[in-house]
Amino acid sequence: MASKKTPASEAVPLVRRYEIHLVSLDPTAGRETKKTCSCVVVSPDPMHRTGMAVVCLPTTSMHPQWAHRLQITCASKAVEIMADQIRAVSLERFVKRIDTLAASEAEALRDLLALLYATP
């Protein structure tokens, strides 16, 4: 049986860790974000071969006093990465890349995720 090839127009975009992409999050359930919005890719690149990526959602509602949020500038806008809003999404949901975190922002996000999810 021949394998089905994906047409170039439907090709899954290349996604790299610490890039910010527009991602279509519909359909969803409950209180999940239900729109196409920007997402920060936090999963390591080899994971993307599975067709999935782990992302954090940014918001323009700023809460600098919240220790589980990271303030950055994305596409010339002040946003806050919600490290407490982490989810796995199919690469098929990715629309386009809009920005990439600076090295210092990536390091700060990595440290924040480790603090939230990798420490007892």
C-alpha distances in whole Angstrom, upper triangle without the diagonal:
4,7,9,12,16,18,21,24,22,22,23,26,28,30,33,35,38,37,38,35,35,33,32,33,33,32,34,37,40,42,39,40,38,38,36,38,39,37,38,35,37,34,33,31,28,28,26,23,22,22,26,29,33,35,39,40,43,46,49,51,53,54,56,57,54,53,50,49,49,51,49,49,46,46,50,50,51,48,48,45,45,44,44,41,38,35,31,29,26,25,24,28,29,31,33,35,39,41,41,43,46,46,49,47,44,46,48,45,44,47,47,44,45,48,47,44,44,48,49
4,6,9,13,15,18,20,19,18,20,24,25,27,30,33,36,35,35,33,33,31,30,32,31,31,34,36,40,41,38,38,37,36,34,36,36,35,36,33,35,32,31,29,26,26,24,21,21,21,24,28,31,34,37,39,41,44,47,49,51,53,54,56,53,52,48,48,47,49,47,47,43,43,47,47,49,46,46,43,43,42,43,40,37,34,30,28,24,23,22,26,27,28,30,32,36,38,38,41,43,44,47,45,42,44,46,43,42,46,46,42,44,47,45,43,43,47,49
4,6,10,13,15,18,16,15,17,20,21,24,26,29,32,31,32,29,29,27,27,28,28,28,30,33,37,38,35,35,33,32,31,33,33,32,32,29,31,28,28,25,23,23,21,18,17,17,21,24,27,30,34,35,38,41,43,46,48,49,50,52,49,48,44,44,43,45,43,43,40,39,43,44,45,43,42,39,39,39,39,37,33,30,26,24,20,20,18,22,23,25,27,29,32,34,34,37,40,40,43,41,38,41,43,39,38,42,42,39,40,43,42,39,40,44,45
4,7,9,13,14,12,12,14,18,20,22,25,28,31,29,30,27,27,25,24,26,25,25,28,31,34,36,33,32,30,30,28,30,30,29,30,28,30,27,27,24,23,22,20,17,17,16,19,23,26,28,32,33,36,38,41,43,45,47,48,50,47,47,43,42,42,43,41,41,37,37,41,41,43,40,40,38,38,37,38,35,32,29,25,22,19,18,16,20,21,22,24,26,30,32,33,35,38,39,42,40,37,40,41,38,37,41,41,38,40,43,41,39,40,43,45
4,6,9,11,10,9,12,15,17,20,23,26,29,27,27,25,25,23,23,25,25,25,28,31,35,36,32,31,30,28,26,28,28,28,28,26,28,26,26,23,22,21,18,16,17,15,19,21,25,27,30,31,34,37,39,42,44,45,47,49,46,45,42,41,40,41,39,38,35,34,38,39,40,38,39,36,36,36,37,34,31,28,24,22,18,16,15,18,19,20,21,24,27,29,30,33,36,36,39,37,35,38,39,36,36,40,40,37,38,42,40,38,39,43,45
4,6,8,6,6,9,12,14,17,21,24,26,24,24,21,21,19,19,21,22,23,25,28,32,33,29,28,27,25,23,25,25,24,25,23,26,24,24,21,21,20,17,15,16,13,17,19,23,24,28,28,31,33,36,38,40,42,43,46,43,43,39,38,37,38,36,35,31,31,35,35,37,35,35,33,33,33,34,31,29,25,22,19,15,13,11,15,15,16,18,20,24,26,27,30,33,34,37,35,32,35,37,34,34,37,37,34,36,39,38,36,37,41,43
4,5,5,6,10,12,15,18,22,25,27,25,25,21,21,20,20,22,23,24,27,30,34,34,31,29,27,25,23,25,25,25,26,25,28,26,26,23,23,23,19,18,19,16,19,21,25,26,29,29,31,34,36,39,41,43,44,47,44,44,41,39,38,38,36,35,31,30,34,35,37,35,36,34,35,35,36,33,30,28,25,21,18,15,13,16,16,16,17,20,23,26,27,30,33,35,38,36,33,37,38,35,35,39,39,36,39,42,40,38,40,43,46
4,5,5,9,10,13,16,19,23,25,22,22,19,19,19,19,22,23,24,27,31,34,34,31,29,27,25,22,24,23,24,25,23,26,25,25,21,22,22,18,18,19,16,19,21,24,25,28,28,30,32,34,37,39,41,42,45,43,42,39,37,36,36,34,32,29,27,31,32,34,33,34,32,33,33,35,32,30,27,24,21,18,15,13,16,15,14,15,17,21,23,24,28,30,32,35,33,31,34,36,33,33,37,37,35,37,40,39,37,39,42,45
4,6,9,10,13,16,20,23,25,22,21,18,17,17,17,20,20,22,25,29,32,32,29,26,25,22,19,21,21,22,24,23,26,25,25,23,23,23,19,19,20,17,19,21,24,24,27,26,28,30,32,35,37,40,41,44,41,41,38,36,35,35,32,31,27,26,29,30,33,31,32,31,32,32,34,31,29,26,24,20,17,14,12,14,13,12,13,16,19,22,24,27,30,32,35,33,31,34,36,33,33,37,37,35,37,40,38,37,39,42,45
4,6,9,12,15,19,22,23,20,20,17,16,15,15,17,18,19,22,26,29,29,26,24,22,20,17,20,20,20,22,20,24,23,23,21,21,20,17,16,17,14,16,18,21,21,24,24,26,28,31,34,36,38,39,42,39,39,36,34,33,34,31,30,27,26,29,30,32,30,31,29,30,30,31,28,26,23,20,17,14,11,9,11,11,11,13,16,19,22,23,26,30,31,34,32,30,33,34,31,31,35,35,32,35,37,36,34,36,40,42
4,6,9,12,16,19,21,18,19,16,16,15,15,18,19,21,23,27,30,30,26,25,23,21,18,20,20,19,20,18,21,20,20,17,18,18,14,13,15,12,14,16,19,20,23,23,25,28,30,33,35,37,38,41,38,38,34,33,32,32,30,29,26,25,29,29,31,29,30,28,29,29,30,27,25,22,19,16,13,10,8,11,10,11,12,14,18,20,21,24,27,28,31,29,27,30,32,29,29,33,33,30,32,35,34,32,34,38,40
4,7,9,12,16,18,15,16,13,13,12,13,15,17,19,21,24,27,27,23,22,21,19,16,17,17,16,17,15,18,16,17,14,15,14,10,11,12,8,11,12,15,16,19,20,22,25,28,30,32,34,35,37,35,34,31,29,28,29,27,26,23,23,27,27,29,26,27,24,25,25,27,24,21,19,16,13,10,6,6,9,8,9,10,12,16,18,19,21,24,26,28,26,24,27,29,26,25,29,29,26,29,32,30,29,30,34,36
4,6,10,13,15,12,13,10,11,11,13,16,18,20,21,25,28,27,23,22,21,19,16,16,15,14,15,13,16,15,15,13,14,14,10,12,13,10,12,12,15,15,18,19,20,23,25,29,30,32,33,35,33,32,29,27,26,26,24,23,20,19,23,24,26,24,25,22,23,24,25,23,20,18,16,13,11,7,8,9,7,8,7,9,13,14,15,18,21,22,25,23,21,24,26,23,23,27,27,25,27,30,29,28,29,33,36
4,7,10,13,10,12,10,13,13,16,18,20,22,23,27,29,29,25,23,23,21,18,18,16,14,14,11,14,13,13,10,12,12,9,10,12,10,11,11,14,14,18,19,20,24,26,29,30,32,32,35,32,31,28,26,25,26,23,23,19,19,23,24,25,24,24,22,23,23,25,23,20,18,16,14,12,8,10,12,9,10,9,9,13,14,13,16,19,20,23,21,19,22,24,21,21,25,25,23,25,28,28,26,27,31,34
4,7,9,7,9,8,11,11,14,16,19,21,22,25,27,26,22,21,21,19,16,15,13,11,10,8,10,10,10,7,10,10,7,10,12,10,10,8,11,11,14,15,17,21,23,26,27,28,28,31,29,27,24,23,21,22,20,20,17,17,21,22,23,21,21,18,20,19,21,19,17,15,13,12,11,8,11,11,8,10,9,8,11,12,11,13,16,17,20,18,15,18,20,18,17,21,21,19,22,25,24,23,24,27,30
4,6,6,9,10,13,14,17,18,22,24,24,27,29,27,24,22,23,22,19,17,14,12,10,7,9,8,8,6,9,10,8,11,13,12,12,9,11,11,14,16,17,21,23,26,26,27,27,29,27,26,23,21,19,21,18,19,16,17,21,21,22,20,20,17,19,18,21,19,16,16,14,14,14,11,14,14,12,14,12,10,12,11,9,11,13,14,17,15,12,15,17,15,14,18,19,17,19,22,22,21,22,25,28
4,6,9,11,14,14,18,19,22,24,24,26,27,26,22,21,23,22,19,17,14,11,8,5,5,6,6,6,10,10,9,13,14,14,12,9,9,9,11,14,15,19,21,24,23,24,24,26,24,22,19,18,16,18,16,17,15,17,20,20,20,18,17,14,16,15,18,17,14,14,13,14,15,13,16,16,13,16,14,12,13,12,9,9,12,11,14,12,9,12,14,11,11,14,15,13,15,18,18,18,18,21,25
4,7,10,13,14,18,19,22,24,24,26,27,25,22,20,22,21,18,16,12,10,6,5,6,8,9,10,13,13,13,16,18,17,15,11,11,9,10,12,12,16,18,21,20,21,21,23,21,20,17,15,13,14,12,13,12,14,17,17,17,15,14,11,14,13,16,15,13,15,14,15,16,15,18,17,14,16,14,11,11,9,6,6,8,9,11,9,6,10,11,9,9,13,14,13,15,17,17,17,18,21,25
4,6,10,12,16,17,21,23,23,26,27,25,21,19,21,19,16,13,10,8,6,6,8,10,11,11,15,15,13,16,18,16,15,11,12,10,11,12,12,16,18,20,21,22,22,25,23,22,19,17,15,15,13,13,10,12,15,15,16,14,15,12,15,15,18,16,15,15,15,14,15,13,16,15,11,13,10,7,8,6,4,6,9,11,13,11,9,13,14,12,13,17,17,16,18,21,21,20,22,25,28
4,7,9,13,14,18,20,20,23,24,22,19,16,18,16,13,10,6,5,4,6,10,12,14,14,17,17,15,18,19,17,15,12,12,9,9,9,9,13,14,17,18,20,20,23,22,21,19,16,14,14,12,11,8,9,13,13,14,12,12,11,13,14,17,15,14,14,14,14,15,13,15,13,10,11,9,6,6,5,5,7,11,13,15,12,11,15,15,13,15,18,17,16,20,22,21,21,23,26,29
4,6,10,12,15,18,18,21,23,21,18,15,16,13,10,8,5,5,7,8,11,13,15,14,18,17,14,17,18,15,14,11,12,10,11,10,11,14,16,19,20,22,23,26,24,24,21,19,17,17,15,14,11,11,15,14,16,14,15,13,15,16,18,16,14,14,14,12,13,11,12,10,7,7,5,4,5,7,9,11,15,17,19,16,15,19,19,16,18,21,20,19,22,24,23,23,25,28,31
4,7,9,12,15,16,19,21,19,16,13,13,10,6,5,4,6,9,11,14,16,18,18,20,19,16,19,20,16,15,13,14,11,12,10,11,13,15,18,20,22,24,27,25,25,22,20,19,18,16,15,12,12,15,15,16,14,15,14,16,17,19,16,15,14,14,12,13,11,12,9,6,5,5,6,7,10,12,14,18,20,22,19,18,22,22,19,21,24,22,21,25,26,25,25,27,30,33
4,6,9,12,13,16,18,17,13,11,11,8,5,6,6,6,10,10,14,15,18,17,19,17,15,18,17,14,12,11,12,10,11,10,12,14,16,19,21,23,25,27,25,25,22,20,20,20,19,18,15,15,19,18,19,16,17,15,15,17,18,14,13,12,11,9,9,9,9,5,4,5,8,9,10,13,15,16,20,22,24,20,19,23,23,19,21,24,22,21,24,26,24,23,26,29,31
4,6,9,10,14,16,16,12,10,8,6,4,7,9,10,13,14,17,18,20,20,22,20,17,19,18,15,14,13,14,12,13,12,14,15,18,20,23,25,27,29,27,27,24,22,22,23,22,21,18,18,21,20,21,19,19,17,17,19,19,16,15,13,13,9,10,10,9,5,6,7,10,12,14,16,18,20,24,26,27,24,23,26,26,23,24,27,25,23,27,28,26,25,28,31,33
4,6,7,10,13,12,9,7,6,5,6,7,10,10,13,14,16,17,20,21,22,19,17,20,18,15,13,13,13,11,12,11,13,15,17,19,22,23,26,28,25,26,22,21,22,22,22,22,19,20,23,21,22,19,18,17,16,17,17,13,13,10,11,8,10,11,10,7,9,10,13,15,16,18,20,21,25,27,28,24,23,26,25,22,23,26,24,22,25,26,24,23,26,29,31
3,5,9,12,12,9,8,5,6,7,10,13,14,17,18,20,21,24,24,25,22,20,22,21,17,16,16,16,15,16,14,17,17,20,21,24,26,29,30,28,29,25,24,25,26,25,25,22,23,26,24,25,22,22,20,19,20,20,16,16,13,13,11,12,13,12,9,12,12,16,18,19,22,23,25,29,31,32,28,27,30,29,26,27,30,27,25,28,30,27,26,29,32,34
4,7,10,12,9,9,7,8,10,13,16,16,19,20,22,22,25,25,26,23,21,23,21,18,16,17,17,16,17,16,19,19,22,23,26,27,30,32,29,30,26,25,27,28,28,28,25,26,29,27,27,24,24,22,20,22,20,17,17,14,14,12,12,15,13,11,14,15,19,21,22,24,26,27,31,33,34,30,29,32,31,27,28,31,29,26,29,30,27,26,30,32,34
4,7,8,6,7,6,9,11,13,16,15,18,19,20,21,24,25,26,23,21,24,21,19,16,17,16,15,16,14,17,18,21,21,24,25,28,29,26,27,23,23,25,26,26,27,25,26,29,26,26,23,22,20,18,19,18,14,14,12,12,11,13,16,15,12,15,17,20,22,23,25,26,27,30,32,32,29,28,30,29,25,27,29,26,24,27,28,24,24,27,30,30
4,6,6,9,8,12,15,16,19,18,21,21,22,23,26,27,28,25,24,26,23,21,19,19,18,17,17,16,19,19,22,22,25,25,28,29,26,27,23,23,26,27,28,29,27,29,31,28,28,24,23,21,19,20,17,14,15,13,14,14,16,19,18,16,19,21,24,25,26,28,29,29,33,34,34,30,29,32,30,27,28,30,27,24,27,28,24,23,27,29,30
4,6,9,9,13,16,17,20,19,22,23,23,24,28,29,30,27,26,29,26,24,21,21,19,18,18,16,19,18,21,20,23,23,26,27,24,25,22,22,25,26,28,29,27,29,31,28,27,24,22,21,18,19,16,14,15,14,16,16,19,22,22,19,21,23,26,27,27,29,30,30,33,34,34,31,30,32,30,27,28,29,26,24,27,27,23,23,27,28,29
4,7,8,12,15,15,17,17,19,21,22,23,27,28,30,27,26,29,26,25,21,20,18,17,15,14,16,15,18,17,19,20,23,23,20,22,19,19,21,23,24,26,24,26,28,25,24,20,19,18,15,16,14,11,13,13,16,16,19,22,22,19,21,22,24,25,25,26,27,27,30,32,31,28,27,29,27,24,26,27,24,22,25,25,21,22,25,27,27
4,6,9,12,12,14,13,16,17,18,20,23,25,26,23,22,25,23,21,18,17,15,13,12,11,13,13,16,16,19,19,22,23,20,21,18,18,20,21,22,23,22,24,26,23,22,19,17,16,13,14,12,9,11,10,12,12,15,18,18,15,17,19,21,22,22,23,24,24,27,29,29,25,24,27,25,22,23,25,22,20,23,23,20,20,24,26,27
4,6,9,9,11,11,14,16,18,19,23,24,26,23,22,25,23,21,18,17,15,13,11,9,11,11,14,14,17,18,21,23,20,21,18,17,19,19,20,21,19,20,22,20,19,16,15,14,12,14,13,10,11,11,13,12,15,17,17,13,15,16,18,19,19,20,22,22,25,27,27,23,23,26,24,21,23,25,22,20,24,24,21,21,25,27,28
4,7,9,12,13,16,18,20,21,25,25,27,24,23,25,24,21,18,18,17,15,14,12,14,13,16,17,20,22,25,26,24,25,22,20,22,22,23,23,20,21,24,21,21,18,18,17,16,18,17,13,14,13,15,13,15,17,16,12,14,15,18,19,19,21,23,24,28,30,30,26,26,29,27,24,26,28,25,23,27,28,25,25,28,30,32
4,6,10,11,15,17,20,21,24,25,27,24,22,25,24,20,18,17,17,15,14,12,13,13,15,16,20,22,25,27,24,26,23,21,22,22,21,21,18,19,21,19,20,17,18,17,16,19,18,15,16,14,15,13,15,16,15,11,12,12,14,16,16,19,21,22,26,28,29,25,25,28,27,24,26,28,26,24,28,29,26,26,29,32,34
4,7,9,13,15,18,19,22,22,25,22,20,23,22,19,17,16,16,13,14,11,12,13,15,17,20,22,25,27,25,26,23,21,21,21,20,19,16,16,19,17,18,16,17,16,16,18,19,15,16,14,15,12,13,14,13,9,9,9,11,13,13,16,18,20,23,26,27,23,23,26,25,22,24,27,25,23,27,28,26,26,29,32,34
4,6,10,13,16,18,21,21,24,22,19,23,22,19,17,15,14,11,11,8,8,9,11,14,17,19,21,24,22,23,20,17,17,17,16,15,12,13,16,14,15,12,13,12,13,15,16,13,14,13,14,13,14,14,14,11,10,10,11,11,11,13,15,16,20,23,23,20,20,23,22,19,21,24,22,21,24,25,23,24,27,29,32
4,7,10,13,15,18,18,21,20,18,21,21,18,16,14,13,10,9,7,7,9,11,14,16,18,20,22,20,21,18,16,15,14,13,12,9,10,13,12,13,10,11,10,12,14,15,13,13,13,14,13,14,14,15,11,9,10,9,9,8,9,11,13,16,19,20,16,16,19,19,16,18,21,19,18,22,23,21,22,25,27,30
4,6,9,12,15,15,18,16,15,18,18,16,13,10,9,6,6,5,6,10,12,15,16,18,19,22,19,19,16,14,13,14,13,13,11,12,15,14,14,11,11,9,10,11,13,10,10,10,11,10,12,12,14,11,9,11,11,10,10,10,11,11,15,17,18,14,14,17,16,13,15,18,16,15,19,20,18,19,21,24,27
4,6,9,12,13,16,15,14,18,18,16,13,10,8,5,5,6,7,11,14,16,16,18,18,21,18,18,15,13,12,13,11,12,10,13,15,14,14,11,11,8,10,10,13,11,9,10,11,11,14,13,15,13,11,13,12,10,10,9,8,8,12,14,15,11,10,13,13,10,12,15,14,12,16,18,16,17,19,22,25
4,6,8,9,12,11,10,14,14,13,10,7,6,4,7,9,11,15,18,20,20,21,21,24,21,20,17,15,14,16,14,15,13,15,19,18,18,15,14,11,12,11,14,12,10,10,10,10,12,11,14,13,10,13,12,10,12,11,9,10,13,14,15,13,10,13,14,11,11,15,14,12,15,18,17,16,18,21,24
4,7,9,12,10,11,14,15,14,11,8,6,5,7,10,12,16,19,21,20,21,21,23,20,18,15,14,13,16,15,17,15,18,21,20,19,16,15,11,12,10,12,12,9,10,10,11,14,13,17,16,14,17,16,14,15,14,11,11,13,13,14,12,9,11,12,9,8,12,11,9,11,14,14,13,14,17,20
4,6,8,7,8,11,11,12,9,6,5,7,10,13,16,19,23,24,24,24,24,26,23,21,18,18,17,19,19,20,19,21,24,23,23,20,18,15,15,13,15,14,10,10,9,11,12,12,16,15,14,17,17,15,17,16,14,14,16,16,17,15,12,14,15,12,10,14,14,11,13,16,15,13,14,18,21
4,6,6,7,10,11,12,11,8,9,11,13,17,19,22,25,27,27,27,27,28,26,23,21,20,19,22,21,22,21,23,26,26,25,23,21,18,18,16,18,18,14,14,12,14,14,13,17,18,16,19,18,16,19,17,15,14,16,15,17,16,12,14,16,13,11,15,16,13,14,17,17,15,15,19,22
4,5,5,8,10,11,10,8,10,12,15,18,20,24,27,29,29,30,29,31,29,27,24,23,22,24,22,23,21,22,26,26,26,24,23,20,21,19,21,20,17,16,14,14,14,12,16,16,15,17,17,15,18,16,14,15,17,16,19,18,14,16,18,16,14,18,19,17,18,21,21,19,19,23,26
4,5,6,8,10,10,10,12,15,18,21,23,27,30,32,32,33,32,34,31,29,26,26,25,27,26,27,25,26,29,30,30,27,26,23,23,21,23,22,18,17,14,15,14,13,16,18,17,20,19,18,21,20,18,19,21,19,22,21,17,19,21,19,17,20,21,19,19,23,22,20,20,23,26
4,5,6,8,7,7,9,12,16,19,21,25,28,30,30,31,31,32,29,27,24,24,24,26,25,26,24,26,29,29,29,26,25,21,21,19,20,19,15,14,11,12,11,11,14,16,15,19,19,18,21,20,18,19,21,21,23,21,18,19,21,18,16,20,20,17,18,21,21,18,18,22,24
4,5,5,5,6,9,12,15,18,20,24,27,29,30,31,31,33,30,28,25,25,24,26,24,25,23,24,27,27,28,25,24,21,21,20,21,19,16,14,11,10,9,8,11,13,12,15,15,15,18,18,17,18,21,21,23,21,18,20,22,19,18,21,22,19,20,23,22,20,21,25,27
4,5,7,9,12,15,19,21,24,28,31,33,34,35,35,37,34,32,29,28,28,30,28,29,26,27,31,31,31,29,28,25,25,23,25,23,19,17,13,13,11,9,12,15,14,17,18,18,21,21,20,22,24,24,26,25,21,23,26,23,21,25,25,22,23,27,26,23,23,27,30
4,5,8,11,15,18,21,24,27,31,32,33,34,35,36,33,32,28,28,28,30,29,30,27,28,32,32,32,29,28,24,24,22,23,21,18,15,11,11,9,9,11,14,14,18,19,19,23,23,22,23,26,26,28,26,23,25,26,23,22,25,25,22,23,26,25,22,23,26,28
4,7,11,13,17,19,22,25,28,30,32,33,34,35,32,31,27,27,27,29,27,28,25,26,30,29,30,27,26,23,23,22,23,20,17,14,10,9,6,5,8,10,11,14,16,17,20,21,20,22,25,25,28,25,22,25,26,23,22,25,25,22,24,27,25,23,24,28,30
4,7,10,13,16,19,22,25,27,28,29,30,32,29,27,24,23,24,25,25,26,23,24,28,27,27,24,23,20,19,18,19,16,13,10,7,6,4,5,8,9,10,14,15,16,19,19,19,20,23,23,25,23,20,22,23,20,19,22,22,19,20,23,22,19,21,24,27
4,6,10,13,16,19,22,24,25,26,27,28,25,24,21,20,20,22,21,22,20,21,25,24,24,21,20,16,16,15,16,14,10,8,6,6,6,6,10,10,10,13,14,14,16,16,15,16,20,20,22,19,16,19,20,16,15,19,18,15,17,20,19,17,18,22,25
4,7,10,13,17,20,22,22,23,24,25,22,21,17,17,17,19,19,20,19,21,24,23,22,19,17,13,13,11,12,10,7,6,4,6,9,10,13,12,12,15,16,15,17,17,15,15,19,19,20,17,15,17,17,13,13,16,15,12,14,17,15,13,15,19,21
4,7,10,13,17,18,19,20,21,22,19,18,15,14,14,16,16,17,15,18,20,19,18,15,14,10,10,9,11,8,6,6,6,7,10,11,14,12,11,14,14,13,14,14,13,13,17,17,18,15,13,16,15,12,12,15,14,11,14,17,15,14,16,20,22
4,7,10,14,15,15,16,17,19,16,15,12,10,11,13,13,15,14,16,19,17,16,12,10,7,6,6,8,6,5,7,9,10,14,14,17,14,13,16,16,15,15,14,13,13,16,17,17,13,12,15,14,10,11,14,12,10,14,15,13,13,16,19,21
4,7,10,12,13,14,16,18,15,16,12,10,11,12,12,14,12,15,17,14,14,10,8,6,6,8,9,6,7,9,11,12,15,15,17,14,13,15,15,14,14,14,14,13,17,19,18,15,14,17,15,12,15,17,14,13,17,18,15,16,19,22,24
4,7,9,10,12,13,16,14,15,12,9,9,9,9,10,9,12,14,11,10,6,5,4,6,9,10,9,10,12,15,15,18,18,20,16,15,16,16,14,13,12,13,12,15,17,17,13,14,16,15,12,15,17,14,14,18,18,17,18,21,23,25
4,5,7,10,12,15,13,15,13,10,10,9,10,11,10,13,14,10,9,5,5,6,7,11,12,10,13,15,18,18,21,21,22,19,18,18,18,17,15,15,16,15,18,20,19,16,17,19,17,15,18,19,17,17,21,20,18,20,24,25,27
4,6,9,12,15,14,16,15,12,11,9,10,10,10,12,12,8,7,5,6,9,10,14,15,14,16,19,21,21,24,24,25,22,20,20,20,18,16,16,17,16,18,21,20,17,19,21,18,17,20,21,19,20,23,23,21,24,27,28,30
4,7,10,12,12,14,14,11,12,10,12,13,14,16,15,12,9,7,7,10,10,14,14,14,17,19,22,23,26,26,27,24,23,23,23,22,19,19,20,19,21,23,22,18,20,22,19,18,21,22,19,20,23,22,20,23,26,27,29
4,6,9,9,12,12,9,9,8,10,12,13,16,15,12,8,7,6,9,10,13,14,14,17,20,24,24,28,28,29,26,25,25,24,23,20,19,20,18,19,22,19,16,19,20,17,16,20,20,17,18,22,20,19,22,25,25,27
4,5,6,9,10,7,9,8,12,14,16,19,18,15,12,10,8,10,10,12,13,14,17,21,24,25,29,29,31,28,27,28,27,25,23,22,22,19,21,22,20,17,19,20,16,16,19,18,15,17,20,18,17,20,23,23,25
4,6,8,9,7,8,7,11,14,16,19,18,15,12,11,8,11,11,13,14,16,19,22,25,27,30,31,33,30,28,29,28,26,24,22,21,18,19,20,17,15,18,18,14,14,18,16,14,16,19,17,16,20,22,22,24
4,6,9,8,10,10,14,17,20,23,22,19,15,14,11,13,13,14,14,17,19,23,27,28,32,33,35,32,31,32,31,29,27,25,24,21,22,23,20,17,20,19,16,16,19,17,14,17,19,16,16,19,22,21,22
4,6,6,9,10,14,17,19,23,22,19,16,14,10,11,10,11,10,13,16,20,23,25,29,30,32,29,28,30,29,27,26,24,23,20,21,22,19,17,18,18,14,14,16,15,12,14,16,13,12,16,19,18,19
4,6,8,11,14,18,20,23,23,21,17,15,11,11,10,10,10,13,15,19,22,25,28,29,32,29,28,30,29,27,26,24,22,19,20,20,17,15,16,15,12,11,14,12,8,11,13,10,10,13,15,15,16
4,7,10,13,17,18,22,22,20,17,14,10,9,7,6,6,10,11,15,18,21,25,26,28,26,25,27,26,24,23,22,20,17,19,19,17,14,15,14,11,10,12,11,7,8,11,9,7,11,13,14,16
4,7,10,13,15,18,19,16,13,10,6,6,5,6,8,10,12,15,19,20,24,24,27,24,23,24,24,22,20,19,18,15,16,17,15,12,13,14,10,9,12,12,8,10,13,12,11,14,16,17,19
4,6,10,12,16,16,14,11,8,5,5,7,8,10,12,13,17,19,21,24,24,27,24,22,24,22,20,18,16,15,12,13,14,12,8,10,11,8,7,11,11,8,10,13,13,12,15,17,18,21
4,7,10,13,13,10,7,6,4,6,9,11,13,14,16,19,22,23,26,25,28,25,23,23,22,19,17,15,14,11,12,14,12,9,12,13,10,10,14,14,12,14,17,16,16,19,21,22,25
4,6,10,10,8,6,6,6,7,11,13,16,16,17,20,22,22,25,24,26,24,21,21,19,17,14,11,11,8,9,12,10,7,10,12,10,10,14,15,13,15,18,18,18,21,23,24,27
4,7,6,5,5,6,8,10,14,16,19,18,19,21,23,23,25,24,26,23,21,20,18,15,12,10,10,9,10,13,12,10,12,15,13,13,17,18,17,19,22,22,22,24,26,27,31
4,5,5,6,7,9,10,14,16,19,17,18,20,21,21,22,21,23,20,17,16,14,11,8,6,8,8,10,14,14,11,13,16,15,14,17,19,18,19,22,23,23,24,26,28,31
4,6,9,10,13,14,17,19,22,20,21,22,23,22,23,22,23,20,17,16,13,11,7,6,9,10,12,16,16,14,16,19,19,18,21,23,22,23,26,27,26,28,30,32,35
4,7,9,13,15,18,20,23,22,23,25,26,25,27,25,26,24,21,19,17,15,11,10,12,12,13,17,17,15,17,20,19,19,22,24,23,24,27,28,27,29,31,33,36
4,6,10,12,15,18,21,19,21,23,25,24,26,25,26,23,20,19,17,15,12,11,13,13,14,18,17,15,17,20,18,18,21,23,21,22,26,26,25,27,30,31,34
4,7,10,13,16,18,18,20,22,24,24,27,26,27,24,22,21,20,17,14,13,14,13,14,17,16,13,16,18,16,16,19,20,18,20,23,23,23,25,27,29,31
4,7,9,12,15,14,16,18,21,21,24,23,25,21,20,20,18,16,14,12,13,12,14,17,16,12,14,17,15,13,17,18,16,17,21,21,20,22,24,26,28
4,6,9,11,11,13,16,19,20,23,23,25,22,20,21,20,18,16,14,14,12,14,16,15,11,13,15,12,11,15,15,13,14,17,17,16,18,21,22,25
4,6,9,9,10,13,16,17,20,20,22,19,18,19,18,16,15,13,13,11,13,15,14,10,11,13,11,8,12,13,10,11,15,15,13,15,18,20,22
4,5,5,8,11,14,16,19,20,22,19,19,20,20,19,18,17,16,14,17,18,17,13,14,15,13,10,13,14,10,10,14,14,11,13,17,18,20
4,5,6,10,13,15,19,20,22,20,19,21,21,20,19,18,16,14,17,17,16,13,12,13,11,8,10,11,7,6,10,10,8,10,13,14,17
4,6,9,13,16,19,21,23,21,21,23,23,22,22,21,20,18,21,21,20,16,16,17,14,11,13,13,10,9,12,11,8,10,13,15,16
4,7,10,12,16,18,20,17,17,20,20,20,20,19,19,18,21,21,21,17,17,18,16,13,14,16,13,11,14,14,11,12,16,18,19
4,7,10,14,15,18,15,16,18,19,18,19,19,18,17,20,20,20,17,15,17,16,12,13,15,12,10,13,14,11,11,14,16,18
4,6,10,12,15,13,13,17,18,18,19,19,19,18,22,22,23,20,18,20,19,15,15,18,16,13,15,17,14,13,16,19,21
4,7,9,12,11,12,15,17,17,19,19,19,19,22,23,24,21,18,21,21,17,17,19,18,15,17,19,17,15,17,21,22
4,6,8,7,9,12,14,15,17,18,18,19,23,24,25,22,20,22,23,19,19,22,21,18,20,22,20,18,21,24,26
4,5,6,8,11,14,15,18,19,19,21,25,25,27,24,22,25,25,22,21,25,24,21,23,26,23,22,24,27,29
4,5,5,9,11,12,15,17,17,19,23,23,26,23,21,24,25,21,21,25,24,21,24,26,25,23,25,28,31
4,6,8,11,13,16,19,19,22,25,27,29,26,24,27,28,24,25,28,27,25,27,30,28,26,28,32,34
4,6,10,12,14,17,18,20,24,26,27,24,23,26,26,23,23,27,25,23,26,28,26,25,27,31,33
4,6,8,11,13,15,17,21,22,25,22,20,23,24,21,22,25,24,22,25,27,26,25,27,30,33
4,7,10,13,15,18,21,24,26,23,22,25,26,23,24,27,26,25,28,30,28,28,30,33,36
4,6,10,12,15,18,21,23,20,19,23,24,21,23,26,26,24,27,29,28,28,30,33,36
4,6,8,12,15,17,19,17,16,20,21,18,20,23,23,22,25,27,26,26,28,31,34
4,7,10,13,16,18,16,16,19,20,18,20,23,22,22,25,27,26,27,29,31,35
4,7,9,13,15,12,12,16,17,15,17,20,20,20,23,25,24,25,27,29,33
4,6,9,11,10,9,13,14,13,14,17,18,17,20,22,22,23,24,27,30
4,6,8,6,6,9,10,9,11,14,14,15,17,19,19,20,22,24,27
4,5,5,6,9,10,11,12,14,15,16,18,20,21,22,23,25,28
4,5,5,6,9,10,10,12,14,15,16,18,20,21,21,23,27
4,5,5,6,9,10,11,12,14,15,17,18,20,20,21,25
4,5,5,6,8,10,10,12,14,15,16,18,19,20,24
4,5,5,6,9,10,10,12,14,15,16,17,19,22
4,5,5,6,9,10,11,12,14,15,15,17,20
4,5,5,6,9,10,11,12,14,15,16,19
4,5,5,6,9,10,10,12,13,15,18
4,5,5,6,9,10,10,11,13,16
4,6,5,6,9,10,10,11,14
4,5,5,6,9,10,11,14
4,5,5,6,7,9,13
4,5,5,5,7,10
4,6,6,6,9
4,6,7,9
4,6,8
4,7
4
